[in-house]
Amino acid sequence: MKPEHRHENGQAPARDVASLPNYGLAALDRDFILGDSMRGVRFMLEYAKAEEALRKWHIRSTIVVFGSARVREDGPGRQPFWYAQARAFGRLASERGGALTAGNGGLRDNVIATGGGPGLMEAANRGAADAGAPNIGLNISLPHEQGPNPYSTPELTFRFHYFAMRKMHLAMRANALVVFPGGFGTLDELFEILNLRSTNKAPPVGIVLFDEKYWRSVINFGSLVENGMIDAGECDLFHFAETAEDVWLKLEATGLSAHG
């Protein structure tokens, strides 16, 4: 060990902290926080940040609406109809479901929650905004990232890195899942909830698929039953609807109320 050099007054010289790579506070060390060993901590932070905001807004339960990000209000074929009905459902669910007025101890129920993107998710957020109700957008970072739609409540618009944590927040407060026509992402969310229900890993929730013709053309539910992949009774986990009003009535028939 080298002898300590001291100033004439006997004091040791001040240490140059910039030369100490691990001297900074761990919570402020970006390279450390984003390192492999902190993946579990980052996962926890993604849970806590959204959870804190949702609690602050007294959101007890949600209605999750999923559908294609590629559908446009003025798109081809049935796209305008799907968009209009998703928007109409976002509005009527917000007006009837308990999102507008905080009851039961100031808690809000059946708040519209989507994946936060464009297309049919935008439409549902837009309908809730039409009603003046708070609504949630749970976005995900993707290689070809699309920004959040302009209709989700700013304080309730989040971005996740981990699909698993995003799915958890979509599922954990859901009173219902309404699935408009969509592709891989929509199918992923649909089967996630169906699997949780069929294995009793989630409480009973209403699941409504919008546009029966579309969904039966995409998924051969009968073939799954015929080949023994699912029981016939598991098809009772979901229902079909053709209009926004029909969706709401189907959810009410499964037990949905303004009080969760």
C-alpha positions in Angstrom: 0.0 0.0 0.0 1.3 3.4 -1.0 1.8 5.9 1.8 -1.0 8.4 2.1 -0.2 11.8 0.7 -1.4 14.7 2.8 -1.6 18.4 2.4 0.5 20.7 4.4 -2.3 21.0 6.9 -2.3 17.3 7.5 -5.6 16.6 5.7 -5.9 13.8 3.1 -6.7 15.2 -0.4 -10.3 15.0 -1.6 -11.1 11.9 -3.6 -12.1 12.3 -7.2 -15.4 10.4 -7.1 -15.7 10.5 -10.9 -12.9 7.9 -10.9 -14.9 5.5 -8.8 -17.1 3.4 -11.2 -19.3 1.9 -8.4 -19.6 4.9 -6.1 -22.8 6.3 -7.5 -26.2 5.5 -5.9 -27.5 2.2 -7.2 -31.0 3.7 -7.9 -29.4 6.3 -10.2 -27.1 4.0 -12.0 -28.7 3.5 -15.4 -26.3 0.8 -16.6 -26.8 -1.2 -13.3 -30.6 -0.9 -13.4 -30.7 -2.0 -17.0 -28.3 -4.9 -16.5 -29.3 -8.6 -16.6 -29.2 -9.1 -12.8 -31.8 -6.4 -12.3 -34.4 -7.9 -14.6 -36.6 -9.0 -11.7 -36.4 -5.5 -10.2 -37.5 -4.0 -13.5 -40.4 -6.4 -13.7 -41.5 -5.4 -10.2 -41.2 -1.7 -11.1 -43.5 -2.2 -14.1 -46.1 -3.7 -11.8 -45.7 -1.0 -9.2 -45.8 2.1 -11.4 -49.1 1.2 -13.1 -50.6 -0.1 -9.9 -49.9 3.1 -8.0 -51.5 5.2 -10.7 -54.6 3.0 -11.0 -55.1 3.0 -7.2 -54.7 6.8 -7.2 -57.6 7.0 -9.7 -59.6 4.6 -7.5 -60.1 2.1 -10.3 -61.4 -1.2 -8.9 -62.4 -3.0 -12.0 -62.1 -2.8 -15.8 -63.6 -4.0 -19.0 -60.8 -5.0 -21.3 -61.4 -4.3 -25.0 -59.1 -5.8 -27.6 -59.0 -5.8 -31.4 -56.8 -5.2 -34.4 -54.5 -2.1 -34.4 -54.8 -2.2 -38.2 -58.5 -1.4 -38.5 -59.3 2.1 -39.6 -62.4 4.2 -39.2 -62.5 4.7 -42.9 -61.0 1.3 -43.8 -62.3 -1.2 -46.3 -65.0 -3.8 -45.9 -66.4 -4.1 -42.4 -63.7 -2.0 -40.7 -65.8 1.1 -40.4 -68.6 -0.9 -38.8 -66.2 -2.6 -36.3 -64.7 0.7 -35.4 -68.0 2.4 -34.9 -69.3 -0.4 -32.7 -66.1 -0.5 -30.6 -66.4 3.3 -30.1 -70.1 2.9 -29.2 -69.4 0.2 -26.7 -66.7 2.2 -25.1 -69.2 5.0 -24.5 -72.1 3.0 -23.3 -70.0 0.8 -21.0 -68.5 3.9 -19.5 -72.0 5.5 -19.0 -73.6 2.4 -17.6 -70.8 0.6 -15.9 -69.7 2.9 -13.1 -66.6 4.5 -14.6 -68.1 8.0 -14.6 -69.1 8.2 -11.0 -67.1 6.9 -8.2 -69.5 4.9 -5.9 -68.9 2.5 -3.1 -66.2 4.4 -1.2 -65.1 6.4 -4.2 -64.2 3.4 -6.4 -64.7 3.2 -10.1 -65.9 0.1 -11.8 -65.8 -1.3 -15.4 -63.3 1.3 -16.6 -62.4 0.7 -20.3 -58.9 -0.7 -20.6 -57.2 -1.4 -23.9 -53.8 -2.2 -25.3 -53.4 1.5 -25.9 -52.7 1.3 -29.6 -54.6 2.5 -32.7 -57.4 0.7 -34.6 -60.1 -0.9 -32.5 -58.3 -0.2 -29.2 -58.4 3.5 -30.2 -62.1 3.2 -30.9 -62.9 1.9 -27.5 -60.8 4.5 -25.7 -62.4 7.1 -27.9 -65.9 6.0 -26.9 -65.0 6.2 -23.2 -63.5 9.7 -23.8 -66.7 10.7 -25.6 -68.6 9.9 -22.4 -66.0 11.9 -20.4 -64.9 8.8 -18.5 -61.4 7.9 -17.5 -60.0 5.1 -19.5 -56.7 3.1 -19.7 -54.2 2.4 -22.3 -51.6 -0.3 -21.6 -49.0 0.1 -24.4 -46.0 -2.2 -25.2 -42.6 -1.4 -26.6 -42.2 -3.1 -30.0 -39.5 -3.1 -32.7 -41.9 -1.2 -35.0 -43.4 0.9 -32.3 -46.6 2.8 -32.7 -47.4 5.6 -30.3 -50.4 5.6 -27.9 -53.7 6.6 -29.3 -54.9 10.2 -28.4 -58.0 9.1 -26.4 -56.7 7.2 -23.4 -56.6 9.3 -20.2 -53.0 10.8 -20.0 -52.4 9.8 -16.4 -53.7 6.3 -17.2 -51.5 5.8 -20.4 -48.6 3.4 -19.7 -45.8 1.7 -21.6 -44.5 -1.8 -20.7 -41.4 -3.6 -21.8 -42.6 -7.0 -20.6 -45.6 -8.6 -22.2 -46.2 -10.7 -19.1 -46.6 -7.7 -16.8 -48.8 -5.9 -19.4 -51.0 -9.0 -19.5 -51.1 -9.2 -15.7 -52.4 -5.6 -15.5 -55.0 -6.3 -18.3 -56.3 -9.4 -16.5 -56.1 -8.6 -12.8 -58.9 -6.0 -12.6 -61.0 -7.3 -15.5 -64.7 -7.9 -15.0 -65.1 -8.7 -18.7 -63.2 -9.1 -21.9 -64.7 -7.9 -25.2 -62.8 -9.1 -28.2 -63.3 -7.4 -31.6 -61.8 -8.8 -34.8 -58.0 -9.0 -34.7 -54.9 -10.9 -35.4 -52.1 -12.5 -33.4 -52.1 -10.0 -30.5 -55.9 -10.2 -30.2 -55.8 -14.0 -30.3 -53.0 -14.0 -27.7 -55.1 -12.0 -25.3 -58.3 -14.0 -26.0 -56.6 -17.4 -25.3 -54.8 -16.0 -22.3 -58.1 -15.2 -20.6 -59.8 -18.4 -21.9 -57.0 -20.5 -20.5 -57.0 -18.8 -17.1 -60.8 -19.4 -16.9 -60.7 -23.0 -18.1 -58.0 -23.8 -15.5 -59.8 -21.8 -12.7 -56.8 -19.5 -12.4 -59.0 -16.5 -12.8 -62.5 -15.7 -11.4 -65.5 -15.9 -13.7 -65.6 -13.0 -16.2 -67.8 -12.3 -19.1 -66.1 -12.9 -22.5 -67.8 -11.6 -25.6 -66.5 -12.1 -29.2 -67.8 -9.4 -31.5 -68.9 -10.6 -35.0 -69.6 -14.3 -34.8 -69.1 -14.8 -38.5 -65.5 -13.4 -38.3 -64.6 -15.5 -35.3 -66.0 -18.8 -36.5 -64.1 -18.3 -39.8 -60.9 -17.7 -37.9 -61.2 -20.4 -35.2 -62.9 -23.7 -35.7 -64.2 -24.2 -32.2 -66.2 -27.3 -33.2 -63.1 -29.0 -34.4 -61.4 -28.4 -31.1 -64.3 -30.2 -29.4 -64.6 -33.0 -32.0 -60.9 -33.8 -31.6 -61.0 -33.8 -27.8 -58.9 -30.7 -27.4 -61.5 -29.0 -25.3 -64.7 -30.0 -23.7 -68.0 -28.8 -25.2 -68.8 -27.0 -22.0 -65.7 -24.8 -22.4 -67.4 -23.1 -25.3 -69.8 -21.7 -22.8 -67.0 -19.6 -21.4 -67.6 -17.1 -24.2 -70.5 -15.6 -26.1 -71.0 -13.8 -29.5 -72.5 -10.4 -30.1 -73.2 -8.3 -33.2 -73.7 -4.7 -31.9 -72.4 -2.6 -29.0 -75.8 -2.9 -27.2 -75.8 -6.6 -27.7 -72.3 -6.8 -26.1 -73.6 -5.0 -23.0 -76.6 -7.2 -22.7 -74.5 -10.3 -23.0 -72.2 -9.0 -20.2 -75.2 -8.2 -18.0 -76.5 -11.7 -18.5 -73.2 -13.1 -17.3 -73.5 -11.1 -14.1 -71.7 -7.8 -14.9 -73.0 -4.9 -12.8 -72.0 -1.3 -12.1 -70.5 -2.5 -8.8 -68.1 -5.1 -10.2 
